[in-house]
């Protein structure tokens, strides 16, 4: 039977957290873990989404509605493509598998969306501009799933480049590939294996708070705001600290790009630790487990580390010297297990290729 398989990577973000929905700069790279979506015709009159990890969900063709399950990431893409092309897709069987860890802050959701879109686009020979691909996937998550994410995750899953990070201006959508040649260090993901329940709701709350800041300051974008423009008595303590994080994080990301280009790993590491402090104290999206890992690494001379992603669990991204990793990582795993009674998940990551497809025949809509 004819089928296609869409492959899409997760992502790690070196720096630029909670600024992609605020017109900021970000520095992500696609990781070498992928989600695969195999698409073929459904054996009956329903769409079917199947995963060995999450089970199977059936839903009718035509108008789609969220079911508040993992399958919404697939259904949302079907929905936006039907809107985009003013068509009704015939019954599909989509089989999802992945080695992108769920809930680890590596954007497994964007990987599902992008892999689904690439598979459908290829199977039906739809014609999308490269920019449309990540924007449609973002629309699926914003409007169908209901998570008001920025554009970074879907963008890097589409445009990732092996051996490079991508410096992305989320206001203009201009981007540049930055070489990631490492001499004595490696990027690690240290997964807390926790995801606190308030996370998704608090993410949307942070977006609302950022919008409120712009309204109070009568600005259209955080790009028009400097640190000296922020007055605690005008914004109040809470919004002042939220704004302080966004504005300072944009500056840190620009500095980090320069440090990467100059292979100034000491500065990169310092910026990572400073970002974590900002996310912990000003934006308040960290948690005890994330803070413990970052402080443990800092106390033992690791080059840099910070929480990554939406927060309230998920992972730390760390730049660990090759000479330290064989001893530091196992000792951290033991100490973390002793303190939290949780087996953390640790693995190195490298910048990888963005989404692609394997094609075995196609069908017209």
DOPA-228107 format. One line per 10 residues: for each residue x, y, z of N, C-alpha, C. Coordinates in steps of 0.05 Angstrom, whole numbers, plus 32768, in hexadecimal, padded with zeros to 4 digits. Atoms other than C-alpha are relative to their C-alpha. Layout:
N
X:Y:Z:X:Y:Z:X:Y:Z ~ ... .
***
This chain:
365
8011:7FE8:8000:8000:8000:8000:8012:8019:8000 ~ 7FF1:7FE8:8001:8019:8045:7FEF:8000:800E:801B ~ 7FFE:7FF1:7FE7:8032:806D:802A:8017:8013:7FFF ~ 7FE9:7FEF:7FFC:8060:80A5:803F:8006:8001:801D ~ 7FF8:7FFC:7FE4:8086:80B0:807F:800C:801B:8003 ~ 7FF5:7FE6:7FFA:8092:80F6:809A:8011:7FFE:8019 ~ 7FED:8000:7FE9:80CE:80FF:80C8:8003:801D:8009 ~ 7FFC:7FE5:7FF6:80D4:813D:80F5:800E:7FFE:801B ~ 7FF1:8002:7FE7:8106:814A:812D:7FF4:8011:8016 ~ 8004:7FEE:7FEA:80FD:8166:8172:8014:8016:7FFF .
7FED:7FEA:8000:8124:81A3:8186:800B:8006:801B ~ 7FF4:7FF4:7FE8:8153:81BF:81BA:8004:801D:7FFA ~ 7FFC:7FE3:8003:8157:8209:81C5:8016:8009:8012 ~ 7FE9:7FF8:7FF0:819A:8224:81DB:7FF9:8017:8012 ~ 8008:7FE8:7FF0:817E:8267:81F2:7FEA:800F:7FF0 ~ 8017:7FF2:800C:8143:8295:81E4:7FE6:7FF2:8009 ~ 8017:800E:7FF6:810D:8279:8211:7FE9:8012:8007 ~ 8018:7FF0:7FFC:80C6:8294:8213:8002:801B:7FF2 ~ 7FFF:7FE7:800F:80D8:82C9:81E0:7FF6:7FFC:7FE3 ~ 8008:8004:801C:80C2:82A8:819F:7FE4:800A:7FFA .
801A:7FF4:8004:807B:82C1:81AA:8000:801E:8008 ~ 7FFC:7FE4:7FF9:8097:8306:81BC:8013:800E:7FEC ~ 7FEF:7FF4:8015:80BC:8316:817A:801E:7FFF:8007 ~ 7FE4:8001:7FF9:80FE:8301:8198:8011:7FEF:7FEE ~ 7FED:8012:800E:813B:82DB:817F:8003:7FE6:8010 ~ 7FFD:801B:7FF3:8144:8291:818D:8018:7FF2:7FF2 ~ 7FE8:800F:800A:817E:8260:8183:7FFC:7FE2:8003 ~ 8005:801D:7FFD:8162:8219:817B:8010:7FF0:7FEC ~ 7FF7:8012:8014:817B:81DC:8157:7FEF:7FE7:8001 ~ 800E:8019:8002:8158:819D:813F:8011:7FEA:800C .
7FF1:8016:7FF3:816B:8160:8169:7FFE:7FE7:7FF0 ~ 7FFE:8019:800F:817D:811C:814F:7FED:7FEA:800C ~ 8016:8012:7FFA:813C:80FC:8169:7FE8:8009:7FEF ~ 8014:7FFB:8014:8102:80F7:8139:7FE5:7FF4:8007 ~ 801B:800C:8001:80B7:80EC:8136:7FFA:7FF8:7FE4 ~ 8007:800A:801B:809E:80C2:80FC:7FE2:7FFD:7FFE ~ 801C:8004:8006:8058:80C5:80DF:7FFD:7FF2:7FE5 ~ 8005:8010:8019:8047:808E:80AD:7FE3:8004:7FF8 ~ 801B:7FFA:8009:800B:80A1:8083:7FF9:7FEE:7FE8 ~ 800C:8010:8016:7FE0:8074:8057:7FE2:8003:8002 .
801D:7FFE:8000:7F97:806D:8045:7FF5:7FF0:8017 ~ 800D:800E:7FEA:7F6A:8059:807F:7FF0:7FE8:7FF5 ~ 800F:8017:8009:7F49:8014:807A:7FE2:8004:8003 ~ 801D:7FFB:7FFE:7F05:8032:808B:7FFA:801E:7FFB ~ 8009:7FE5:8007:7EE0:8075:8087:8008:8015:8015 ~ 7FF7:7FEE:7FEC:7F02:8094:80C4:801E:8005:7FFD ~ 7FE3:7FFC:7FFB:7F45:80B5:80CF:8008:7FEF:8018 ~ 7FF6:800F:7FEA:7F6F:808A:80FC:801C:800A:8007 ~ 7FE5:7FF8:7FF6:7FAB:80A1:8126:8008:7FEA:8014 ~ 7FF7:8017:7FF1:7FD3:8068:8144:801C:8005:800B .
7FE5:7FFF:7FF3:800E:8068:8175:8003:7FE9:8012 ~ 7FFA:8016:7FED:802E:802E:8199:8001:800A:801C ~ 7FFD:7FF5:7FE5:8038:805C:81D4:7FE5:800B:800B ~ 8018:7FF3:7FF7:7FF4:807F:81D7:7FE6:7FF4:7FF7 ~ 8018:800D:8009:7FC3:8051:81B5:7FF6:800B:7FE6 ~ 800D:7FFA:8019:7F92:805E:817D:7FE9:8012:8004 ~ 8018:7FEF:7FFF:7F5F:8094:8170:7FF4:8002:7FE4 ~ 800F:7FFD:8019:7F2A:8095:8139:7FF1:801A:8001 ~ 8011:7FE9:8002:7F09:80D4:8121:7FF7:8003:7FE3 ~ 800C:7FFF:801B:7EDB:80E2:80E6:800E:8015:7FEE .
7FF6:7FEC:8013:7EEF:8107:80A7:7FED:8019:8002 ~ 8010:7FE8:8000:7ED4:814D:809C:8009:8013:8016 ~ 7FFA:7FEC:7FEB:7ED0:8181:80D4:800C:7FF2:8019 ~ 7FF2:800D:7FEA:7F01:816F:810C:7FFE:8012:8019 ~ 8001:7FF2:7FE6:7EFD:8181:8156:8015:7FF4:8012 ~ 7FEC:800B:7FED:7F31:817A:818D:7FF3:7FEC:8013 ~ 8009:8015:7FEC:7F2B:813D:81BA:8011:8002:801A ~ 7FEF:7FFB:7FE8:7F5F:8158:81EC:8011:7FE7:8006 ~ 7FED:8016:7FFD:7F8D:811D:81E0:8018:8005:7FEF ~ 7FE8:7FFD:800F:7FD1:8114:81C1:7FFA:8001:7FE2 .
8006:8000:801D:7FAF:8108:817D:7FF8:801B:7FF5 ~ 8007:7FE5:800A:7F9B:8151:817A:8016:800D:7FF0 ~ 7FE9:7FF5:800F:7FE1:8161:8161:7FFF:7FF7:7FE3 ~ 8004:800A:801B:7FD2:8136:8124:7FE7:800C:7FF4 ~ 801A:7FF6:800A:7F89:814A:811D:8002:801E:7FF9 ~ 7FFE:7FE3:8005:7F9C:8194:8121:800D:8005:7FE5 ~ 7FF3:7FFC:801A:7FCA:818D:80E5:7FED:7FF9:7FE9 ~ 8014:8007:8014:7F95:8169:80BD:7FEC:8017:7FFD ~ 8013:7FEA:8000:7F65:81A1:80D0:800A:8018:7FF1 ~ 7FF6:7FE7:800D:7F91:81DB:80BA:8006:7FFB:7FE3 .
7FFC:8006:801C:7FA4:81B8:8079:7FE6:8000:7FF0 ~ 801A:8000:800D:7F5B:81AD:8068:7FF6:801D:7FFC ~ 8007:7FE4:8003:7F4F:81F7:8075:8011:800E:7FEB ~ 7FEE:7FF2:8013:7F8C:820D:804E:7FFA:7FFA:7FE3 ~ 8004:8008:801C:7F7A:81E6:800F:7FE2:7FFD:7FF9 ~ 801E:8001:8005:7F2D:81E8:8017:7FF9:7FE4:7FF6 ~ 8005:801C:8009:7F2A:819C:8012:7FF7:7FF0:8019 ~ 8004:8013:7FEB:7F13:8161:803B:8012:7FE8:7FFA ~ 7FEE:8016:8005:7F4A:812D:8041:7FF1:7FE6:8004 ~ 800C:801A:7FFD:7F35:80E5:8037:800A:7FF2:8019 .
7FF8:800D:7FE7:7F3A:80B4:8071:801E:7FF7:7FFF ~ 7FE3:8005:7FFF:7F83:80AE:8087:8006:7FEE:8018 ~ 7FF4:800F:7FEA:7FA9:807D:80B2:801C:800B:8005 ~ 7FE7:7FF4:7FF9:7FE2:80A0:80D6:800B:7FF2:8018 ~ 7FF2:800F:7FEB:8012:8076:80FF:8018:8010:800A ~ 7FEC:7FEE:7FF4:803D:809E:812F:8013:7FF1:8012 ~ 7FEC:800B:7FEE:807E:8088:814F:8015:8016:8004 ~ 7FED:7FEA:7FFA:80B4:80B2:816F:8015:7FF8:8014 ~ 7FEC:8001:7FEB:80F5:80B4:8196:8006:801B:800C ~ 7FFF:7FE6:7FF2:80EA:80FD:81AA:7FF2:7FFC:801A .
800D:8004:7FE6:80DD:80F8:81F5:7FE8:8012:8004 ~ 8018:7FF1:7FFB:8097:810E:8208:8003:8010:801A ~ 7FFF:7FF0:7FE7:8093:8147:823B:801B:8008:8009 ~ 7FE5:7FF9:7FF8:80DD:8154:823A:8009:801B:7FF7 ~ 7FF9:7FE6:8009:80DB:8199:821C:800F:8000:7FE6 ~ 7FF4:8002:801A:80F5:8181:81D9:7FEC:8003:7FE9 ~ 8015:7FFA:8013:80B5:8194:81B6:7FF7:7FE8:7FF0 ~ 800B:8017:800E:809A:814F:81A6:7FE6:8007:7FF1 ~ 8019:7FF9:800D:8058:8171:8194:8005:800C:7FE5 ~ 7FFA:7FF4:801A:8077:819B:815D:800B:7FEA:7FEC .
7FF6:8015:8011:809B:815D:8143:7FE9:7FEF:7FF4 ~ 8017:800E:800A:8058:8138:813D:7FF2:8011:7FEA ~ 800E:7FEF:8013:8038:8173:811A:800F:8002:7FE5 ~ 7FF0:7FFD:8018:8071:817D:80E8:8002:7FE6:7FF0 ~ 7FFF:801A:800E:8078:8133:80D8:7FE5:7FFA:7FF3 ~ 801A:8004:800B:802D:812F:80CD:7FFC:8011:7FE7 ~ 8003:7FEE:8017:802D:816B:809F:8011:7FF7:7FE8 ~ 7FEF:8009:8016:8068:8152:8076:7FF4:7FE7:7FF2 ~ 800B:8018:800C:8047:810E:806D:7FE7:8006:7FEF ~ 8019:7FFA:800F:8003:812A:8057:8007:8010:7FE7 .
7FF8:7FF0:8017:8024:815E:802A:800B:7FEF:7FEA ~ 7FF4:8011:8014:804C:8129:8007:7FED:7FEC:7FF4 ~ 8012:8015:8009:8016:80F4:8003:7FEC:800B:7FEB ~ 8014:7FF4:8011:7FE5:8123:7FE1:800C:8015:7FEC ~ 7FF2:7FED:8012:8019:814C:7FBA:7FF5:801C:8003 ~ 8008:7FE5:7FFA:8002:818C:7FDC:8019:8012:7FFD ~ 7FEA:7FEE:8004:802D:81C9:7FCE:7FFF:8016:8016 ~ 7FFE:7FEC:7FEB:8042:81F1:800B:801B:800E:7FFE ~ 7FE6:7FF2:7FFD:8077:8227:8011:800D:7FF7:801A ~ 7FF3:8009:7FE7:80AC:8215:8045:7FF6:800F:8019 .
800A:7FF1:7FE9:8094:824E:8072:7FE4:7FF7:8009 ~ 801B:8009:7FF9:804C:8234:806F:8001:7FE8:8012 ~ 8000:8019:7FF1:8061:81F2:808C:8001:8004:801E ~ 7FFF:7FFD:7FE3:8076:820A:80D0:7FEA:8012:800A ~ 8016:7FEE:7FF7:8040:8241:80D2:7FE6:7FF0:8003 ~ 8018:8010:7FFE:8009:820E:80C5:8001:7FEE:8019 ~ 7FFD:8011:7FE8:8025:81E0:80FB:7FFC:8011:801A ~ 8005:7FEE:7FE9:8027:821B:812C:7FE2:8006:8003 ~ 801D:7FFB:8000:7FDF:822B:8119:7FF1:7FE9:800C ~ 800D:8017:7FF5:7FCB:81E4:8128:8002:7FFF:801E .
7FFD:8001:7FE3:7FE8:81E8:816E:7FF2:8017:800E ~ 800D:7FE9:7FF4:7FCE:822E:817C:7FE2:7FFE:7FFF ~ 801D:7FFE:8004:7F88:8229:8160:7FF1:7FE6:8005 ~ 800F:801A:7FFD:7F77:81DF:8163:8007:7FF3:801B ~ 7FF8:800D:7FE6:7F9F:81C3:819E:7FFB:8014:8017 ~ 8005:7FEC:7FEC:7F99:8205:81C4:8018:8009:8010 ~ 7FE8:7FF7:7FF2:7FE1:8210:81D9:800C:8018:7FEF ~ 7FF9:7FE7:800E:7FF7:8257:81C7:801F:8002:7FFD ~ 7FE3:8001:8003:803E:8243:81B5:800A:8014:7FEB ~ 7FF3:7FF0:8015:806E:826F:818D:8007:7FEE:7FE8 .
7FFB:800D:801A:808B:825B:814A:801A:7FF0:8000 ~ 7FE5:800C:8001:80D0:8241:815E:7FFF:7FE2:7FFC ~ 7FFF:801D:8000:80C0:81F8:8168:7FFA:7FF4:7FE4 ~ 8007:800A:801B:809D:81EC:8126:8015:8009:7FEB ~ 7FEC:7FF6:8012:80D0:8218:8102:8018:7FEE:7FFF ~ 7FE7:800F:8000:810D:81F1:8118:7FFC:7FE3:7FF8 ~ 8005:801B:8008:80EC:81AE:810D:7FFF:7FFE:7FE1 ~ 8000:7FFF:801D:80E3:81C3:80C4:801C:8007:7FF5 ~ 7FE8:7FF4:800C:8124:81EA:80B9:801A:7FF7:800D ~ 7FE8:8009:7FF3:8156:81C6:80E5:8015:7FF8:7FEC .
7FEA:8006:8011:819B:81BC:80C7:8016:7FF2:800F ~ 7FEC:8010:7FF2:81CD:8187:80DA:8019:8010:8005 ~ 7FE8:7FF3:7FF9:8208:81A4:80FF:7FFD:801E:8006 ~ 8004:7FE3:7FFC:81E8:81E9:8108:7FE9:8006:8013 ~ 8017:7FF3:7FF2:81BD:8211:8138:7FF5:8015:7FED ~ 800D:7FEB:8011:818D:8243:8119:7FFA:8018:8011 ~ 8006:7FE7:7FF3:818C:828B:8130:7FE8:800C:7FF1 ~ 8019:7FF9:800D:8144:829F:8122:7FF5:801A:800D ~ 800D:7FE8:7FF7:8125:82E4:8126:7FE2:7FFB:7FFC ~ 801C:8008:8002:80DC:82D4:8136:7FEE:8017:7FF9 .
800F:7FE9:8009:80C6:831A:8123:8000:8001:7FE1 ~ 7FFD:7FFF:801D:80E1:831B:80DB:7FFF:7FE5:7FF3 ~ 7FFD:801B:8009:80E8:82CF:80D5:8019:7FFC:7FEF ~ 7FE6:8004:800D:812E:82DA:80B9:8011:7FED:8012 ~ 7FF1:8013:7FF0:815F:82A4:80CF:801B:7FFB:7FF3 ~ 7FE4:8005:8008:81A8:8290:80CB:800A:7FE7:800E ~ 7FF5:8018:7FF5:81CA:824D:80D5:801B:8006:800D ~ 7FE7:7FFB:7FF0:8201:8250:810B:800E:7FE5:8004 ~ 7FF2:8019:7FFD:8236:8219:8109:8003:7FF8:801E ~ 7FFE:8009:7FE4:8239:81EE:8148:8018:7FED:8003 .
7FE8:8010:7FFD:8280:81D4:8146:8009:8001:801D ~ 7FF9:8002:7FE4:8292:81BB:818B:801C:7FF5:8003 ~ 7FE5:800A:7FFB:82D9:81B3:81A4:8001:7FED:8019 ~ 7FFF:800F:7FE7:82D1:819B:81EC:7FE6:8003:800F ~ 801A:7FFE:7FF3:8288:8198:81FC:7FEB:7FF2:7FEF ~ 8016:800C:800D:8246:8179:81EB:7FE6:8009:800D ~ 801A:7FF9:7FF6:81FD:818C:81F1:7FF2:7FE7:800C ~ 800E:8015:7FF3:81D6:8161:8222:7FE4:8009:8007 ~ 801B:7FFD:7FF6:818C:815A:8231:7FFD:7FF0:801A ~ 8003:800D:7FE6:817E:814B:827A:7FE3:8002:8008 .
801D:8000:7FFE:8135:8138:827F:7FF8:7FFA:801D ~ 8009:8004:7FE4:8115:8141:82C4:7FED:7FE9:8003 ~ 8015:8014:8000:80DF:810F:82B2:7FE8:8009:8011 ~ 8018:7FF5:7FF3:80AC:813D:82D3:7FF3:8015:7FEE ~ 800E:7FEB:800F:8077:8169:82B4:7FE9:8009:8012 ~ 8014:7FF7:7FEC:8050:8191:82E8:7FE7:800A:7FF2 ~ 801A:7FFD:800E:8006:8198:82D8:7FFA:801D:7FF8 ~ 8006:7FE4:8007:8005:81E4:82D8:800E:800A:7FE8 ~ 7FEF:7FF6:8015:8035:81E8:829E:7FF2:800C:7FE9 ~ 800C:7FF6:8019:8008:81F0:8261:7FEF:8019:8006 .
8010:7FE9:7FF9:7FD9:8221:8284:8011:8018:8006 ~ 7FEE:7FEA:7FF9:8012:824B:829F:800E:800B:7FE7 ~ 7FF4:7FF6:8019:8031:824E:8259:7FEE:8014:7FF3 ~ 8012:7FED:800C:7FF3:826F:823E:7FFD:8019:8011 ~ 8001:7FE9:7FEE:7FF1:829C:827C:8018:8013:7FFA ~ 7FE8:7FEF:8005:8038:82B5:826C:7FFB:8010:7FE6 ~ 8006:7FF1:8018:8021:82C7:8226:7FED:8018:8005 ~ 8013:7FEB:7FF9:7FE7:82EF:8242:800E:8016:800F ~ 7FF1:7FEC:7FF0:8016:8312:8273:8011:8011:7FED ~ 7FF0:7FF1:8012:8044:8325:823A:7FF0:8014:7FEF .
8012:7FEE:800F:800A:8342:8212:7FF8:8018:8012 ~ 8008:7FEA:7FED:7FF5:836A:8250:8017:8014:8003 ~ 7FE9:7FEE:7FFE:803B:8387:8256:8001:8013:7FE8 ~ 8000:7FEF:8017:8039:83A0:820F:7FEA:8014:8000 ~ 8017:7FEE:7FFE:7FF5:83BE:821B:8006:8017:8013 ~ 7FFA:7FEC:7FEC:800C:83E3:8259:8015:8014:7FF6 ~ 7FEB:7FEF:800A:804B:83FD:8238:7FFA:800D:7FE5 ~ 8008:7FF5:801A:8025:840E:81F8:8015:7FFA:7FEA ~ 7FEC:8009:8014:8056:83E6:81CD:7FF4:7FEA:7FF0 ~ 8009:8016:8011:8049:83B8:8193:8011:7FE7:8002 .
7FEE:8017:7FFF:8084:838B:81A0:8015:8004:8016 ~ 7FEA:7FFF:7FED:80B8:837A:81D4:801A:8009:7FF3 ~ 7FE8:7FF6:800E:80EB:838D:819F:8003:801E:8003 ~ 8000:7FE3:7FFD:80D8:83D5:81AD:8005:8008:801D ~ 7FFD:7FFB:7FE3:80E8:83CF:81F8:801D:7FFA:8008 ~ 7FE5:8004:7FF4:812B:83D8:821B:7FFC:7FFC:801E ~ 8002:8004:7FE3:813A:83C4:8263:7FFA:8019:800F ~ 8005:7FE7:7FF1:813B:840C:8278:7FE4:800B:7FFC ~ 801B:7FF8:8003:80F4:8414:825E:7FED:7FF4:8015 ~ 8010:800F:7FED:80DB:83E4:8293:8000:800D:801C .
8003:7FF3:7FE5:80C1:8405:82D3:7FEE:7FEF:8011 ~ 800F:8011:7FEF:80AC:83DA:830C:7FE6:800C:800A ~ 8018:7FF3:7FF6:807A:840E:8325:7FEB:8003:7FEB ~ 8013:7FFF:8015:8059:8410:82E1:7FF3:7FE5:7FFA ~ 800A:801B:8007:8053:83C6:82D4:7FF7:7FEF:8018 ~ 8004:8011:7FE9:8050:83AB:831B:8016:7FEB:8000 ~ 7FE9:8012:7FFD:8083:8378:8335:7FFE:7FE8:7FED ~ 8003:8018:800F:8067:833B:8311:8005:8005:7FE2 ~ 7FFD:7FFA:801C:8062:8359:82CB:801C:800C:7FFA ~ 7FE5:7FF5:8003:80A4:837E:82D5:8013:7FE9:7FFC .
7FED:8017:8002:80C8:833C:82E0:7FFB:7FF0:7FE7 ~ 8005:800E:8019:80A5:831B:82A5:800D:800F:7FE9 ~ 7FF4:7FF0:8015:80BA:8354:8278:801E:8000:8001 ~ 7FE3:8000:7FFD:8100:8355:8294:800C:7FE7:7FF3 ~ 7FF6:8019:800C:8109:830C:8280:8000:8002:7FE1 ~ 8002:8000:801D:80F0:8316:8239:8015:8013:7FF3 ~ 7FED:7FED:800B:811A:8354:822B:801D:7FF7:8003 ~ 7FE5:8009:7FFB:8159:8339:824B:8007:7FE6:7FF1 ~ 7FFB:8019:800F:8151:82F5:8229:8006:8005:7FE3 ~ 7FF9:7FF9:801C:8150:8315:81E5:801D:8009:7FFE .
7FE4:7FF7:8001:8192:8337:81F4:8013:7FE9:8004 ~ 7FEF:8017:7FFB:81B0:82F7:820F:8002:7FEF:7FE6 ~ 7FFF:8011:8018:819D:82D2:81CF:8012:800B:7FEB ~ 7FEF:7FF3:8013:81BF:8305:81A3:801E:7FFC:8008 ~ 7FE4:8004:7FF6:81FE:8300:81CE:8009:7FE3:7FFD ~ 7FF9:801D:8003:81FB:82B4:81CC:8007:7FF9:7FE3 ~ 7FFA:8005:801C:81F9:82B4:8181:801D:8008:7FFA ~ 7FE4:7FF7:8005:823A:82DC:817F:8014:7FED:800D ~ 7FEE:8012:7FF2:825A:82AF:81B3:8002:7FE5:7FF1 ~ 7FFF:8019:800F:8247:8271:818A:8012:8003:7FE7 .
7FF0:7FFC:8018:8265:828F:814B:801E:8002:8007 ~ 7FE4:7FFD:7FF8:82A5:829E:8172:800A:7FE8:8010 ~ 7FFA:8018:7FF1:82A4:825A:8194:8009:8007:801D ~ 7FFB:7FF7:7FE4:82A5:827E:81D7:7FEE:7FF1:8012 ~ 8012:8012:7FF1:8288:8245:81FF:7FFC:8009:801D ~ 8003:7FF6:7FE5:8295:8266:8242:7FEA:8014:8001 ~ 8015:7FEC:8001:8268:82A0:822F:7FE5:7FF2:7FFB ~ 8019:800F:8005:8233:8270:8213:7FF6:7FF4:801A ~ 8008:800D:7FE7:8233:824A:8255:7FF6:8014:8015 ~ 8009:7FEC:7FED:822D:8289:827F:7FE4:800A:7FF9 .
801B:7FF6:8009:81F2:82A1:8255:7FEB:7FEB:8007 ~ 8014:8014:7FF9:81CF:825E:8260:7FF8:8001:801E ~ 8006:7FFE:7FE3:81D5:8264:82AC:7FF0:8019:8006 ~ 800F:7FE7:7FFB:81BD:82AC:82AA:7FE3:7FFE:7FF6 ~ 801B:8005:800A:8181:8298:8280:7FF0:7FEF:8014 ~ 800F:8011:7FED:816E:8262:82B2:7FF8:8011:8018 ~ 8007:7FEF:7FE9:8170:8294:82EB:7FE8:8013:7FF9 ~ 8016:7FEF:8009:8142:82C2:82C3:7FE6:7FF1:7FFE ~ 8018:8011:8003:8111:828A:82B3:7FF6:7FF7:801C ~ 8007:8009:7FE5:8113:8274:82FC:7FF4:8017:8010 .
8008:7FEB:7FEE:810B:82B7:831E:7FEE:8016:7FF4 ~ 8010:7FEB:800D:80EC:82E8:82EC:7FE8:7FF5:7FF1 ~ 8017:800B:8010:80C2:82BE:82BD:7FF2:7FEA:800F ~ 800C:8014:7FED:80B5:8289:82F3:7FF3:7FE8:7FF1 ~ 800A:8018:800D:80AE:824C:82C6:8012:7FE8:8006 ~ 7FF0:8017:7FF9:80E2:821F:82E6:7FF2:7FF0:8016 ~ 800B:8010:7FEB:80D7:81EB:831C:8018:7FF4:8010 ~ 7FEA:800A:7FEE:80FF:81C9:8354:8012:7FED:7FF2 ~ 7FEF:8014:800D:8117:8190:8329:8013:800D:7FEC ~ 7FEE:7FF2:8013:8132:81BD:82F2:8015:8010:800E .
7FEC:7FF0:7FF1:8153:81EC:8324:8015:7FEF:800C ~ 7FED:8012:7FF3:8174:81B2:8347:8015:7FF7:7FEC ~ 7FED:8009:8015:8194:8198:8306:8013:8016:7FF8 ~ 7FEF:7FEA:8009:81AD:81DC:82F0:8014:8007:8016 ~ 7FEE:7FF8:7FEA:81CB:81EC:8335:8015:7FEA:8004 ~ 7FED:8017:7FFE:81EB:81A6:8339:8017:8003:7FEC ~ 7FEC:7FFD:8015:820E:81B1:82F7:8012:8018:8004 ~ 7FF1:7FE7:7FFC:8223:81F8:8307:8014:7FFC:8016 ~ 7FEE:8004:7FEA:8241:81E3:8349:8019:7FEF:7FF9 ~ 7FEB:8012:8007:826C:81B0:8326:800F:8008:7FE6 .
7FEF:7FF4:8015:8289:81DD:82F0:7FF7:7FFA:7FE4 ~ 8009:8005:801B:825E:81C9:82B5:7FFD:801B:7FF2 ~ 7FFE:7FE7:800E:8263:81FE:827F:7FE6:8011:8001 ~ 8019:7FF1:8000:821A:8211:827B:7FE8:7FEE:8001 ~ 8018:8010:7FFF:81D3:81F9:8288:7FE8:8013:8006 ~ 8019:7FF1:7FFA:818B:8213:828A:7FE8:7FEE:7FFB ~ 8019:800E:8008:8144:81FA:8289:7FF9:8008:7FE4 ~ 8007:7FFC:801C:8128:81F4:8243:7FE3:7FFA:7FFB ~ 801C:8005:8007:80E2:81F9:8227:7FED:8010:8010 ~ 8015:7FF1:7FF3:80A1:8210:8244:8003:8002:801E .
7FFA:7FFF:7FE3:80B6:81FE:828B:7FEF:7FEE:8010 ~ 800F:8010:7FED:8098:81DE:82C9:8005:7FE2:7FFD ~ 7FF8:801C:8005:80BD:819E:82B9:800F:7FFF:7FE5 ~ 7FF1:8002:8019:80DD:8183:827A:801D:7FFD:8005 ~ 7FE3:8006:8000:8127:8188:826F:8011:8018:8004 ~ 7FEA:7FEC:8000:8167:81AE:827B:8011:7FFA:7FE8 ~ 7FEC:8002:8015:8195:81BB:8240:801A:8009:800D ~ 7FE6:7FFA:7FF3:81DE:81BA:8256:8016:7FFD:7FEB ~ 7FE8:8002:8010:8220:81C7:8234:8016:7FF5:8013 ~ 7FEE:800F:7FED:824E:8194:8256:801A:7FF9:7FF2 .
7FE6:8007:800B:8298:818D:824B:8003:7FE2:7FFD ~ 7FFD:801C:8005:82AA:814A:822E:800F:7FF2:8016 ~ 7FF1:800C:7FEB:82DB:813E:8266:7FEF:7FFC:8019 ~ 8011:8002:7FE8:82A4:8147:829B:7FE9:7FEE:7FFD ~ 8019:800E:8004:8269:8124:827B:8000:7FE3:800B ~ 8001:801B:7FF6:827D:80DC:828C:7FFD:7FFD:801E ~ 8004:8002:7FE3:827E:80EB:82D6:7FE9:8010:800A ~ 8014:7FEE:7FF6:824E:8125:82DE:7FE4:7FF4:7FFB ~ 801C:8009:8007:8211:8106:82BA:7FF8:7FE9:8012 ~ 8009:8016:7FEF:8210:80C4:82E0:7FFC:8008:801D .
8003:7FF7:7FE4:821B:80E7:8323:7FE7:8010:8004 ~ 8019:7FF1:7FFF:81E3:8117:8314:7FE8:7FEE:8000 ~ 8017:8013:8001:81B4:80DE:8302:7FFC:7FF3:801C ~ 8003:800D:7FE6:81C3:80BC:8345:7FF5:8014:8015 ~ 8008:7FED:7FEC:81BB:80FB:836E:7FE3:8009:7FFC ~ 801C:7FF9:8007:817B:810E:834A:7FEC:7FEB:8009 ~ 8011:8016:7FF8:815E:80C9:8355:7FFD:7FFF:801F ~ 8001:8000:7FE3:8170:80CD:839F:7FEE:8016:800B ~ 800F:7FE9:7FF5:814F:8111:83A8:7FE2:7FFF:7FF8 ~ 801C:7FFE:800A:8110:810B:837D:7FF3:7FE5:7FFB .
800A:801B:8005:8108:80BF:8375:7FF6:7FFE:7FE4 ~ 8007:8000:801C:8105:80C9:832A:8019:7FF9:7FF0 ~ 7FE9:8006:8013:8132:80AA:82F4:8000:8015:7FEA ~ 7FFE:7FEC:8015:8147:80E5:82CA:800A:7FF3:7FE6 ~ 7FF6:800A:801A:8156:80DB:8280:8014:8013:7FF5 ~ 7FEA:7FEF:800A:8198:80F6:8265:800B:7FF5:7FE6 ~ 7FF4:8008:8019:81B3:80F5:821F:800B:8018:7FF1 ~ 7FF5:7FEA:8010:81DF:811E:81F1:7FF0:8004:7FE7 ~ 800F:7FFA:8019:81C1:8141:81B4:8013:800F:7FEE ~ 7FF1:7FF2:8014:81DE:815B:8174:7FED:800D:7FEC .
8011:7FF3:8013:81C2:818C:8140:7FFB:7FEE:7FE8 ~ 8007:8014:8015:819C:8163:810C:7FF0:800D:7FEA ~ 800F:7FF7:8017:8177:8169:80CA:7FE3:8004:8008 ~ 801D:7FFB:7FFD:8130:8185:80C8:7FEF:7FEB:7FF3 ~ 8014:8014:8009:80F2:8161:80B0:8005:7FF7:7FE3 ~ 7FFE:800B:801B:80F2:8134:8073:7FEC:7FE9:7FFD ~ 8013:8016:8005:80C8:80FD:8053:800D:7FE9:7FF2 ~ 7FFB:8017:8011:80CF:80B7:8038:7FE6:7FF9:7FF3 ~ 8018:8001:8010:809D:80AC:8001:7FFE:7FE5:7FF2 ~ 8006:8018:800E:807D:806C:7FE7:7FE5:8003:7FF2 .
8019:7FFC:800F:8048:8083:7FB5:7FF0:8017:800C ~ 8010:7FEA:7FF6:8013:80B9:7FBD:7FE4:7FFE:7FF4 ~ 801C:8000:8009:7FCA:80C8:7FB1:7FF6:801C:7FFD ~ 800C:7FE6:8003:7FA4:8104:7F97:7FE9:8004:8013 ~ 8017:7FFA:7FEF:7F71:8127:7FC3:7FE7:7FFF:7FEF .
***
